[in-house]
Amino acid sequence: MLVAPVIPAKKEVRITKDGELTWAEKVRRLIRAHKALGNDINKVIELAILDLGMTRERARSCVKAHWNKV
């Protein structure tokens, strides 16, 4: 008997208690938008610093952690 594979549910977007997106979701959205434009990881790190107000260390680690997931 063949069984259809289970399709995973779509991931939920995490929101903080005050209704704002988490840092990870903000960075993933930034990566998604700029990967489509052909920008490299260093450009997205700079944008995370400028647009999201992250420190250089935090932006670098967060973008690198999520780059391949998007």
C-alpha positions in Angstrom: 0.0 0.0 0.0 1.4 3.4 -1.0 1.2 6.3 1.4 1.5 9.9 0.3 4.4 11.8 1.8 3.6 14.2 4.6 3.9 17.8 3.4 5.4 20.0 6.1 3.2 22.9 7.2 4.4 26.4 6.3 6.6 27.9 8.9 5.1 30.6 11.1 6.6 34.1 11.2 7.7 34.7 14.7 6.6 38.0 16.3 7.8 39.4 19.6 5.3 40.2 22.4 5.0 43.8 21.3 4.0 42.8 17.8 7.3 43.4 16.1 9.1 40.9 13.9 12.1 39.1 15.4 15.6 40.0 14.3 15.9 36.7 12.5 12.8 37.4 10.5 13.9 40.9 9.6 17.2 39.6 8.4 15.6 36.8 6.4 13.3 39.3 4.6 16.3 41.5 3.9 18.3 38.5 2.5 15.3 37.3 0.4 14.9 40.8 -1.2 18.6 41.3 -1.9 19.5 37.8 -3.0 16.9 38.2 -5.7 18.7 41.3 -6.9 22.0 39.5 -7.0 23.6 41.2 -4.0 26.2 39.3 -2.2 26.4 38.5 1.6 28.7 41.5 2.4 26.2 43.9 0.8 23.4 42.4 2.9 25.5 42.7 6.1 26.0 46.4 5.4 22.3 46.8 4.8 21.5 45.1 8.1 23.7 47.5 9.8 22.3 50.6 8.1 18.6 49.6 7.7 18.1 47.6 10.8 20.5 49.4 13.2 22.4 46.2 14.1 26.0 46.2 15.3 28.5 44.9 12.8 29.1 41.7 14.8 25.4 41.0 15.2 24.6 41.7 11.6 27.5 39.5 10.4 26.6 36.5 12.5 22.8 36.8 11.8 23.2 37.2 8.1 25.7 34.3 7.9 23.4 32.1 10.0 20.4 32.7 7.7 22.0 33.1 4.3 21.7 29.5 3.2 18.3 29.1 4.7 16.7 31.7 2.4 
